[in-house]
């Protein structure tokens, strides 16, 4: 059995990447959502190999940051 401590704490670079991805997605969504609604379509964000919950140290994962951002803008 392996000791998978990857999700115990996030690195500084992971935090920076998560912030960039979340901000980019939310900016992109603000432009795309009105166009999708006109066509009767939805948008989606799919992140493979990720965890939705926070890291063990309390840092938020990318999908969680995006979800919280969407909730705060609606």
PDB file of N, CA, C and O in Angstrom:
ATOM      1  N   UNK A   1       0.851  -1.186   0.000  1.00  0.00           N
ATOM      2  CA  UNK A   1       0.000   0.000   0.000  1.00  0.00           C
ATOM      3  C   UNK A   1       0.892   1.243   0.000  1.00  0.00           C
ATOM      4  O   UNK A   1       1.909   1.286   0.691  1.00  0.00           O
ATOM      5  N   UNK A   2       0.508   2.229  -0.764  1.00  0.00           N
ATOM      6  CA  UNK A   2       1.314   3.442  -0.857  1.00  0.00           C
ATOM      7  C   UNK A   2       0.794   4.500   0.099  1.00  0.00           C
ATOM      8  O   UNK A   2      -0.381   4.512   0.466  1.00  0.00           O
ATOM      9  N   UNK A   3       1.686   5.376   0.487  1.00  0.00           N
ATOM     10  CA  UNK A   3       1.324   6.510   1.338  1.00  0.00           C
ATOM     11  C   UNK A   3       1.056   7.696   0.425  1.00  0.00           C
ATOM     12  O   UNK A   3       1.998   8.332  -0.048  1.00  0.00           O
ATOM     13  N   UNK A   4      -0.207   8.004   0.169  1.00  0.00           N
ATOM     14  CA  UNK A   4      -0.568   9.082  -0.737  1.00  0.00           C
ATOM     15  C   UNK A   4      -0.807  10.352   0.065  1.00  0.00           C
ATOM     16  O   UNK A   4      -1.915  10.600   0.541  1.00  0.00           O
ATOM     17  N   UNK A   5       0.239  11.149   0.210  1.00  0.00           N
ATOM     18  CA  UNK A   5       0.125  12.391   0.976  1.00  0.00           C
ATOM     19  C   UNK A   5      -0.017  13.604   0.067  1.00  0.00           C
ATOM     20  O   UNK A   5       0.134  14.740   0.515  1.00  0.00           O
ATOM     21  N   UNK A   6      -0.312  13.362  -1.227  1.00  0.00           N
ATOM     22  CA  UNK A   6      -0.400  14.453  -2.199  1.00  0.00           C
ATOM     23  C   UNK A   6      -1.406  15.509  -1.781  1.00  0.00           C
ATOM     24  O   UNK A   6      -1.154  16.701  -1.954  1.00  0.00           O
ATOM     25  N   UNK A   7      -2.554  15.091  -1.228  1.00  0.00           N
ATOM     26  CA  UNK A   7      -3.606  16.045  -0.888  1.00  0.00           C
ATOM     27  C   UNK A   7      -3.528  16.546   0.545  1.00  0.00           C
ATOM     28  O   UNK A   7      -4.461  17.191   1.022  1.00  0.00           O
ATOM     29  N   UNK A   8      -2.422  16.258   1.245  1.00  0.00           N
ATOM     30  CA  UNK A   8      -2.272  16.741   2.618  1.00  0.00           C
ATOM     31  C   UNK A   8      -2.099  18.256   2.665  1.00  0.00           C
ATOM     32  O   UNK A   8      -2.735  18.936   3.471  1.00  0.00           O
ATOM     33  N   UNK A   9      -1.248  18.772   1.807  1.00  0.00           N
ATOM     34  CA  UNK A   9      -1.058  20.223   1.759  1.00  0.00           C
ATOM     35  C   UNK A   9      -0.718  20.634   0.339  1.00  0.00           C
ATOM     36  O   UNK A   9      -0.126  19.868  -0.420  1.00  0.00           O
ATOM     37  N   UNK A  10      -1.097  21.839  -0.004  1.00  0.00           N
ATOM     38  CA  UNK A  10      -0.810  22.326  -1.355  1.00  0.00           C
ATOM     39  C   UNK A  10       0.455  23.165  -1.321  1.00  0.00           C
ATOM     40  O   UNK A  10       0.771  23.809  -0.321  1.00  0.00           O
ATOM     41  N   UNK A  11       1.161  23.143  -2.424  1.00  0.00           N
ATOM     42  CA  UNK A  11       2.380  23.940  -2.537  1.00  0.00           C
ATOM     43  C   UNK A  11       2.026  25.349  -2.978  1.00  0.00           C
ATOM     44  O   UNK A  11       0.917  25.605  -3.447  1.00  0.00           O
ATOM     45  N   UNK A  12       2.967  26.252  -2.825  1.00  0.00           N
ATOM     46  CA  UNK A  12       2.745  27.644  -3.223  1.00  0.00           C
ATOM     47  C   UNK A  12       2.417  27.738  -4.709  1.00  0.00           C
ATOM     48  O   UNK A  12       1.561  28.526  -5.111  1.00  0.00           O
ATOM     49  N   UNK A  13       3.095  26.939  -5.519  1.00  0.00           N
ATOM     50  CA  UNK A  13       2.821  26.962  -6.959  1.00  0.00           C
ATOM     51  C   UNK A  13       1.425  26.432  -7.265  1.00  0.00           C
ATOM     52  O   UNK A  13       0.762  26.921  -8.179  1.00  0.00           O
ATOM     53  N   UNK A  14       0.977  25.436  -6.507  1.00  0.00           N
ATOM     54  CA  UNK A  14      -0.376  24.911  -6.705  1.00  0.00           C
ATOM     55  C   UNK A  14      -1.424  25.951  -6.344  1.00  0.00           C
ATOM     56  O   UNK A  14      -2.446  26.071  -7.020  1.00  0.00           O
ATOM     57  N   UNK A  15      -1.169  26.699  -5.281  1.00  0.00           N
ATOM     58  CA  UNK A  15      -2.108  27.753  -4.887  1.00  0.00           C
ATOM     59  C   UNK A  15      -2.196  28.835  -5.960  1.00  0.00           C
ATOM     60  O   UNK A  15      -3.285  29.309  -6.284  1.00  0.00           O
ATOM     61  N   UNK A  16      -1.043  29.221  -6.510  1.00  0.00           N
ATOM     62  CA  UNK A  16      -1.032  30.238  -7.573  1.00  0.00           C
ATOM     63  C   UNK A  16      -1.778  29.737  -8.799  1.00  0.00           C
ATOM     64  O   UNK A  16      -2.571  30.472  -9.388  1.00  0.00           O
ATOM     65  N   UNK A  17      -1.528  28.483  -9.192  1.00  0.00           N
ATOM     66  CA  UNK A  17      -2.207  27.910 -10.349  1.00  0.00           C
ATOM     67  C   UNK A  17      -3.708  27.843 -10.117  1.00  0.00           C
ATOM     68  O   UNK A  17      -4.490  28.154 -11.015  1.00  0.00           O
ATOM     69  N   UNK A  18      -4.114  27.441  -8.924  1.00  0.00           N
ATOM     70  CA  UNK A  18      -5.544  27.345  -8.612  1.00  0.00           C
ATOM     71  C   UNK A  18      -6.214  28.705  -8.724  1.00  0.00           C
ATOM     72  O   UNK A  18      -7.322  28.816  -9.248  1.00  0.00           O
ATOM     73  N   UNK A  19      -5.547  29.729  -8.238  1.00  0.00           N
ATOM     74  CA  UNK A  19      -6.112  31.080  -8.308  1.00  0.00           C
ATOM     75  C   UNK A  19      -6.235  31.554  -9.752  1.00  0.00           C
ATOM     76  O   UNK A  19      -7.245  32.152 -10.123  1.00  0.00           O
ATOM     77  N   UNK A  20      -5.222  31.293 -10.563  1.00  0.00           N
ATOM     78  CA  UNK A  20      -5.251  31.692 -11.975  1.00  0.00           C
ATOM     79  C   UNK A  20      -6.360  30.949 -12.721  1.00  0.00           C
ATOM     80  O   UNK A  20      -7.121  31.562 -13.469  1.00  0.00           O
ATOM     81  N   UNK A  21      -6.454  29.645 -12.522  1.00  0.00           N
ATOM     82  CA  UNK A  21      -7.474  28.849 -13.208  1.00  0.00           C
ATOM     83  C   UNK A  21      -8.873  29.313 -12.817  1.00  0.00           C
ATOM     84  O   UNK A  21      -9.740  29.463 -13.677  1.00  0.00           O
ATOM     85  N   UNK A  22      -9.094  29.540 -11.536  1.00  0.00           N
ATOM     86  CA  UNK A  22     -10.413  29.971 -11.065  1.00  0.00           C
ATOM     87  C   UNK A  22     -10.785  31.334 -11.652  1.00  0.00           C
ATOM     88  O   UNK A  22     -11.905  31.517 -12.128  1.00  0.00           O
ATOM     89  N   UNK A  23      -9.862  32.280 -11.620  1.00  0.00           N
ATOM     90  CA  UNK A  23     -10.149  33.613 -12.158  1.00  0.00           C
ATOM     91  C   UNK A  23     -10.391  33.554 -13.670  1.00  0.00           C
ATOM     92  O   UNK A  23     -11.299  34.206 -14.185  1.00  0.00           O
ATOM     93  N   UNK A  24      -9.577  32.770 -14.371  1.00  0.00           N
ATOM     94  CA  UNK A  24      -9.731  32.651 -15.815  1.00  0.00           C
ATOM     95  C   UNK A  24     -11.081  32.033 -16.156  1.00  0.00           C
ATOM     96  O   UNK A  24     -11.793  32.536 -17.025  1.00  0.00           O
ATOM     97  N   UNK A  25     -11.433  30.951 -15.478  1.00  0.00           N
ATOM     98  CA  UNK A  25     -12.695  30.289 -15.773  1.00  0.00           C
ATOM     99  C   UNK A  25     -13.866  31.228 -15.527  1.00  0.00           C
ATOM    100  O   UNK A  25     -14.780  31.301 -16.348  1.00  0.00           O
ATOM    101  N   UNK A  26     -13.853  31.941 -14.422  1.00  0.00           N
ATOM    102  CA  UNK A  26     -14.968  32.845 -14.111  1.00  0.00           C
ATOM    103  C   UNK A  26     -15.060  33.979 -15.128  1.00  0.00           C
ATOM    104  O   UNK A  26     -16.160  34.367 -15.521  1.00  0.00           O
ATOM    105  N   UNK A  27     -13.917  34.513 -15.558  1.00  0.00           N
ATOM    106  CA  UNK A  27     -13.934  35.560 -16.595  1.00  0.00           C
ATOM    107  C   UNK A  27     -14.453  35.007 -17.914  1.00  0.00           C
ATOM    108  O   UNK A  27     -15.251  35.652 -18.593  1.00  0.00           O
ATOM    109  N   UNK A  28     -14.000  33.815 -18.272  1.00  0.00           N
ATOM    110  CA  UNK A  28     -14.454  33.154 -19.495  1.00  0.00           C
ATOM    111  C   UNK A  28     -15.954  32.884 -19.429  1.00  0.00           C
ATOM    112  O   UNK A  28     -16.676  33.105 -20.402  1.00  0.00           O
ATOM    113  N   UNK A  29     -16.414  32.409 -18.287  1.00  0.00           N
ATOM    114  CA  UNK A  29     -17.825  32.058 -18.126  1.00  0.00           C
ATOM    115  C   UNK A  29     -18.722  33.287 -18.263  1.00  0.00           C
ATOM    116  O   UNK A  29     -19.823  33.181 -18.804  1.00  0.00           O
ATOM    117  N   UNK A  30     -18.281  34.436 -17.791  1.00  0.00           N
ATOM    118  CA  UNK A  30     -19.089  35.656 -17.896  1.00  0.00           C
ATOM    119  C   UNK A  30     -19.327  36.033 -19.356  1.00  0.00           C
ATOM    120  O   UNK A  30     -20.359  36.618 -19.684  1.00  0.00           O
ATOM    121  N   UNK A  31     -18.393  35.705 -20.221  1.00  0.00           N
ATOM    122  CA  UNK A  31     -18.533  35.998 -21.644  1.00  0.00           C
ATOM    123  C   UNK A  31     -19.350  34.910 -22.342  1.00  0.00           C
ATOM    124  O   UNK A  31     -20.193  35.213 -23.186  1.00  0.00           O
ATOM    125  N   UNK A  32     -19.108  33.666 -21.999  1.00  0.00           N
ATOM    126  CA  UNK A  32     -19.698  32.536 -22.703  1.00  0.00           C
ATOM    127  C   UNK A  32     -21.133  32.230 -22.265  1.00  0.00           C
ATOM    128  O   UNK A  32     -21.960  31.864 -23.101  1.00  0.00           O
ATOM    129  N   UNK A  33     -21.442  32.369 -20.987  1.00  0.00           N
ATOM    130  CA  UNK A  33     -22.771  32.001 -20.483  1.00  0.00           C
ATOM    131  C   UNK A  33     -23.898  32.723 -21.214  1.00  0.00           C
ATOM    132  O   UNK A  33     -24.866  32.067 -21.599  1.00  0.00           O
ATOM    133  N   UNK A  34     -23.825  34.040 -21.429  1.00  0.00           N
ATOM    134  CA  UNK A  34     -24.918  34.696 -22.167  1.00  0.00           C
ATOM    135  C   UNK A  34     -25.109  34.118 -23.572  1.00  0.00           C
ATOM    136  O   UNK A  34     -26.238  33.979 -24.041  1.00  0.00           O
ATOM    137  N   UNK A  35     -24.004  33.784 -24.237  1.00  0.00           N
ATOM    138  CA  UNK A  35     -24.103  33.196 -25.568  1.00  0.00           C
ATOM    139  C   UNK A  35     -24.731  31.800 -25.508  1.00  0.00           C
ATOM    140  O   UNK A  35     -25.546  31.438 -26.356  1.00  0.00           O
ATOM    141  N   UNK A  36     -24.341  31.033 -24.502  1.00  0.00           N
ATOM    142  CA  UNK A  36     -24.899  29.680 -24.353  1.00  0.00           C
ATOM    143  C   UNK A  36     -26.385  29.743 -24.037  1.00  0.00           C
ATOM    144  O   UNK A  36     -27.162  28.936 -24.547  1.00  0.00           O
ATOM    145  N   UNK A  37     -26.786  30.690 -23.203  1.00  0.00           N
ATOM    146  CA  UNK A  37     -28.209  30.828 -22.845  1.00  0.00           C
ATOM    147  C   UNK A  37     -29.046  31.177 -24.070  1.00  0.00           C
ATOM    148  O   UNK A  37     -30.164  30.685 -24.221  1.00  0.00           O
ATOM    149  N   UNK A  38     -28.506  32.025 -24.946  1.00  0.00           N
ATOM    150  CA  UNK A  38     -29.235  32.373 -26.171  1.00  0.00           C
ATOM    151  C   UNK A  38     -29.506  31.139 -27.025  1.00  0.00           C
ATOM    152  O   UNK A  38     -30.527  31.065 -27.709  1.00  0.00           O
ATOM    153  N   UNK A  39     -28.613  30.192 -26.985  1.00  0.00           N
ATOM    154  CA  UNK A  39     -28.739  28.973 -27.778  1.00  0.00           C
ATOM    155  C   UNK A  39     -29.426  27.847 -27.018  1.00  0.00           C
ATOM    156  O   UNK A  39     -29.641  26.766 -27.566  1.00  0.00           O
ATOM    157  N   UNK A  40     -29.771  28.098 -25.756  1.00  0.00           N
ATOM    158  CA  UNK A  40     -30.399  27.067 -24.942  1.00  0.00           C
ATOM    159  C   UNK A  40     -29.420  25.990 -24.503  1.00  0.00           C
ATOM    160  O   UNK A  40     -29.811  24.846 -24.271  1.00  0.00           O
ATOM    161  N   UNK A  41     -28.149  26.354 -24.389  1.00  0.00           N
ATOM    162  CA  UNK A  41     -27.109  25.410 -24.014  1.00  0.00           C
ATOM    163  C   UNK A  41     -26.552  25.734 -22.634  1.00  0.00           C
ATOM    164  O   UNK A  41     -26.830  26.794 -22.072  1.00  0.00           O
ATOM    165  N   UNK A  42     -25.768  24.817 -22.099  1.00  0.00           N
ATOM    166  CA  UNK A  42     -25.084  24.994 -20.820  1.00  0.00           C
ATOM    167  C   UNK A  42     -23.585  24.930 -21.045  1.00  0.00           C
ATOM    168  O   UNK A  42     -23.121  24.454 -22.081  1.00  0.00           O
ATOM    169  N   UNK A  43     -22.837  25.409 -20.072  1.00  0.00           N
ATOM    170  CA  UNK A  43     -21.384  25.241 -20.104  1.00  0.00           C
ATOM    171  C   UNK A  43     -21.009  24.290 -18.982  1.00  0.00           C
ATOM    172  O   UNK A  43     -21.794  24.053 -18.064  1.00  0.00           O
ATOM    173  N   UNK A  44     -19.808  23.751 -19.064  1.00  0.00           N
ATOM    174  CA  UNK A  44     -19.347  22.811 -18.042  1.00  0.00           C
ATOM    175  C   UNK A  44     -17.849  22.984 -17.826  1.00  0.00           C
ATOM    176  O   UNK A  44     -17.119  23.406 -18.723  1.00  0.00           O
ATOM    177  N   UNK A  45     -17.416  22.655 -16.640  1.00  0.00           N
ATOM    178  CA  UNK A  45     -15.991  22.611 -16.307  1.00  0.00           C
ATOM    179  C   UNK A  45     -15.698  21.196 -15.842  1.00  0.00           C
ATOM    180  O   UNK A  45     -16.309  20.705 -14.892  1.00  0.00           O
ATOM    181  N   UNK A  46     -14.767  20.548 -16.510  1.00  0.00           N
ATOM    182  CA  UNK A  46     -14.410  19.178 -16.160  1.00  0.00           C
ATOM    183  C   UNK A  46     -12.940  19.142 -15.802  1.00  0.00           C
ATOM    184  O   UNK A  46     -12.086  19.527 -16.601  1.00  0.00           O
ATOM    185  N   UNK A  47     -12.653  18.688 -14.618  1.00  0.00           N
ATOM    186  CA  UNK A  47     -11.272  18.576 -14.140  1.00  0.00           C
ATOM    187  C   UNK A  47     -11.041  17.139 -13.738  1.00  0.00           C
ATOM    188  O   UNK A  47     -11.571  16.677 -12.728  1.00  0.00           O
ATOM    189  N   UNK A  48     -10.251  16.430 -14.527  1.00  0.00           N
ATOM    190  CA  UNK A  48      -9.954  15.045 -14.226  1.00  0.00           C
ATOM    191  C   UNK A  48      -8.812  14.960 -13.203  1.00  0.00           C
ATOM    192  O   UNK A  48      -7.962  15.847 -13.131  1.00  0.00           O
ATOM    193  N   UNK A  49      -8.811  13.918 -12.443  1.00  0.00           N
ATOM    194  CA  UNK A  49      -7.763  13.672 -11.451  1.00  0.00           C
ATOM    195  C   UNK A  49      -7.646  14.821 -10.459  1.00  0.00           C
ATOM    196  O   UNK A  49      -6.568  15.380 -10.260  1.00  0.00           O
ATOM    197  N   UNK A  50      -8.737  15.155  -9.859  1.00  0.00           N
ATOM    198  CA  UNK A  50      -8.755  16.241  -8.898  1.00  0.00           C
ATOM    199  C   UNK A  50      -9.642  15.854  -7.729  1.00  0.00           C
ATOM    200  O   UNK A  50     -10.379  14.869  -7.778  1.00  0.00           O
ATOM    201  N   UNK A  51      -9.553  16.643  -6.694  1.00  0.00           N
ATOM    202  CA  UNK A  51     -10.364  16.422  -5.508  1.00  0.00           C
ATOM    203  C   UNK A  51     -11.207  17.676  -5.286  1.00  0.00           C
ATOM    204  O   UNK A  51     -10.706  18.792  -5.424  1.00  0.00           O
ATOM    205  N   UNK A  52     -12.461  17.503  -4.950  1.00  0.00           N
ATOM    206  CA  UNK A  52     -13.340  18.657  -4.755  1.00  0.00           C
ATOM    207  C   UNK A  52     -13.133  19.285  -3.381  1.00  0.00           C
ATOM    208  O   UNK A  52     -13.217  20.503  -3.228  1.00  0.00           O
ATOM    209  N   UNK A  53     -12.868  18.469  -2.409  1.00  0.00           N
ATOM    210  CA  UNK A  53     -12.752  18.989  -1.041  1.00  0.00           C
ATOM    211  C   UNK A  53     -11.426  19.715  -0.843  1.00  0.00           C
ATOM    212  O   UNK A  53     -10.504  19.571  -1.646  1.00  0.00           O
ATOM    213  N   UNK A  54     -11.339  20.492   0.224  1.00  0.00           N
ATOM    214  CA  UNK A  54     -10.074  21.182   0.506  1.00  0.00           C
ATOM    215  C   UNK A  54      -8.963  20.181   0.822  1.00  0.00           C
ATOM    216  O   UNK A  54      -9.218  19.029   1.172  1.00  0.00           O
ATOM    217  N   UNK A  55      -7.730  20.655   0.687  1.00  0.00           N
ATOM    218  CA  UNK A  55      -6.586  19.859   1.111  1.00  0.00           C
ATOM    219  C   UNK A  55      -6.637  19.694   2.626  1.00  0.00           C
ATOM    220  O   UNK A  55      -7.414  20.367   3.305  1.00  0.00           O
ATOM    221  N   UNK A  56      -5.818  18.810   3.145  1.00  0.00           N
ATOM    222  CA  UNK A  56      -5.759  18.584   4.589  1.00  0.00           C
ATOM    223  C   UNK A  56      -5.392  19.868   5.335  1.00  0.00           C
ATOM    224  O   UNK A  56      -5.827  20.074   6.468  1.00  0.00           O
ATOM    225  N   UNK A  57      -4.585  20.735   4.697  1.00  0.00           N
ATOM    226  CA  UNK A  57      -4.170  21.978   5.355  1.00  0.00           C
ATOM    227  C   UNK A  57      -5.208  23.095   5.223  1.00  0.00           C
ATOM    228  O   UNK A  57      -4.980  24.212   5.687  1.00  0.00           O
ATOM    229  N   UNK A  58      -6.357  22.795   4.586  1.00  0.00           N
ATOM    230  CA  UNK A  58      -7.432  23.777   4.448  1.00  0.00           C
ATOM    231  C   UNK A  58      -7.415  24.557   3.152  1.00  0.00           C
ATOM    232  O   UNK A  58      -8.358  25.296   2.872  1.00  0.00           O
ATOM    233  N   UNK A  59      -6.357  24.413   2.342  1.00  0.00           N
ATOM    234  CA  UNK A  59      -6.295  25.090   1.048  1.00  0.00           C
ATOM    235  C   UNK A  59      -7.370  24.521   0.131  1.00  0.00           C
ATOM    236  O   UNK A  59      -7.640  23.321   0.143  1.00  0.00           O
ATOM    237  N   UNK A  60      -7.975  25.393  -0.660  1.00  0.00           N
ATOM    238  CA  UNK A  60      -9.059  24.971  -1.541  1.00  0.00           C
ATOM    239  C   UNK A  60      -8.502  24.444  -2.866  1.00  0.00           C
ATOM    240  O   UNK A  60      -7.544  24.993  -3.409  1.00  0.00           O
ATOM    241  N   UNK A  61      -9.105  23.391  -3.369  1.00  0.00           N
ATOM    242  CA  UNK A  61      -8.709  22.827  -4.661  1.00  0.00           C
ATOM    243  C   UNK A  61      -9.266  23.694  -5.788  1.00  0.00           C
ATOM    244  O   UNK A  61     -10.145  24.526  -5.561  1.00  0.00           O
ATOM    245  N   UNK A  62      -8.751  23.496  -7.005  1.00  0.00           N
ATOM    246  CA  UNK A  62      -9.225  24.280  -8.155  1.00  0.00           C
ATOM    247  C   UNK A  62     -10.721  24.133  -8.392  1.00  0.00           C
ATOM    248  O   UNK A  62     -11.405  25.144  -8.549  1.00  0.00           O
ATOM    249  N   UNK A  63     -11.255  22.923  -8.424  1.00  0.00           N
ATOM    250  CA  UNK A  63     -12.701  22.813  -8.632  1.00  0.00           C
ATOM    251  C   UNK A  63     -13.514  23.492  -7.532  1.00  0.00           C
ATOM    252  O   UNK A  63     -14.566  24.071  -7.803  1.00  0.00           O
ATOM    253  N   UNK A  64     -13.037  23.424  -6.311  1.00  0.00           N
ATOM    254  CA  UNK A  64     -13.750  24.068  -5.209  1.00  0.00           C
ATOM    255  C   UNK A  64     -13.701  25.583  -5.351  1.00  0.00           C
ATOM    256  O   UNK A  64     -14.704  26.253  -5.104  1.00  0.00           O
ATOM    257  N   UNK A  65     -12.562  26.135  -5.743  1.00  0.00           N
ATOM    258  CA  UNK A  65     -12.458  27.580  -5.964  1.00  0.00           C
ATOM    259  C   UNK A  65     -13.407  28.029  -7.079  1.00  0.00           C
ATOM    260  O   UNK A  65     -14.064  29.062  -6.957  1.00  0.00           O
ATOM    261  N   UNK A  66     -13.476  27.263  -8.149  1.00  0.00           N
ATOM    262  CA  UNK A  66     -14.379  27.601  -9.242  1.00  0.00           C
ATOM    263  C   UNK A  66     -15.830  27.528  -8.796  1.00  0.00           C
ATOM    264  O   UNK A  66     -16.620  28.420  -9.106  1.00  0.00           O
ATOM    265  N   UNK A  67     -16.184  26.482  -8.077  1.00  0.00           N
ATOM    266  CA  UNK A  67     -17.546  26.340  -7.583  1.00  0.00           C
ATOM    267  C   UNK A  67     -17.922  27.487  -6.655  1.00  0.00           C
ATOM    268  O   UNK A  67     -19.013  28.045  -6.765  1.00  0.00           O
ATOM    269  N   UNK A  68     -17.030  27.838  -5.749  1.00  0.00           N
ATOM    270  CA  UNK A  68     -17.305  28.955  -4.830  1.00  0.00           C
ATOM    271  C   UNK A  68     -17.418  30.265  -5.587  1.00  0.00           C
ATOM    272  O   UNK A  68     -18.241  31.113  -5.242  1.00  0.00           O
ATOM    273  N   UNK A  69     -16.583  30.444  -6.636  1.00  0.00           N
ATOM    274  CA  UNK A  69     -16.666  31.648  -7.446  1.00  0.00           C
ATOM    275  C   UNK A  69     -17.985  31.758  -8.187  1.00  0.00           C
ATOM    276  O   UNK A  69     -18.570  32.838  -8.273  1.00  0.00           O
ATOM    277  N   UNK A  70     -18.452  30.639  -8.722  1.00  0.00           N
ATOM    278  CA  UNK A  70     -19.737  30.629  -9.421  1.00  0.00           C
ATOM    279  C   UNK A  70     -20.869  30.947  -8.453  1.00  0.00           C
ATOM    280  O   UNK A  70     -21.767  31.725  -8.775  1.00  0.00           O
ATOM    281  N   UNK A  71     -20.828  30.356  -7.290  1.00  0.00           N
ATOM    282  CA  UNK A  71     -21.867  30.603  -6.289  1.00  0.00           C
ATOM    283  C   UNK A  71     -21.887  32.072  -5.878  1.00  0.00           C
ATOM    284  O   UNK A  71     -22.960  32.647  -5.696  1.00  0.00           O
ATOM    285  N   UNK A  72     -20.717  32.681  -5.730  1.00  0.00           N
ATOM    286  CA  UNK A  72     -20.665  34.074  -5.284  1.00  0.00           C
ATOM    287  C   UNK A  72     -21.117  35.054  -6.359  1.00  0.00           C
ATOM    288  O   UNK A  72     -21.479  36.186  -6.039  1.00  0.00           O
ATOM    289  N   UNK A  73     -21.106  34.645  -7.631  1.00  0.00           N
ATOM    290  CA  UNK A  73     -21.513  35.557  -8.706  1.00  0.00           C
ATOM    291  C   UNK A  73     -22.971  35.384  -9.103  1.00  0.00           C
ATOM    292  O   UNK A  73     -23.494  36.175  -9.889  1.00  0.00           O
ATOM    293  N   UNK A  74     -23.629  34.368  -8.575  1.00  0.00           N
ATOM    294  CA  UNK A  74     -25.033  34.156  -8.957  1.00  0.00           C
ATOM    295  C   UNK A  74     -25.967  34.673  -7.903  1.00  0.00           C
ATOM    296  O   UNK A  74     -27.185  34.579  -8.057  1.00  0.00           O
TER     297      UNK A  74
END
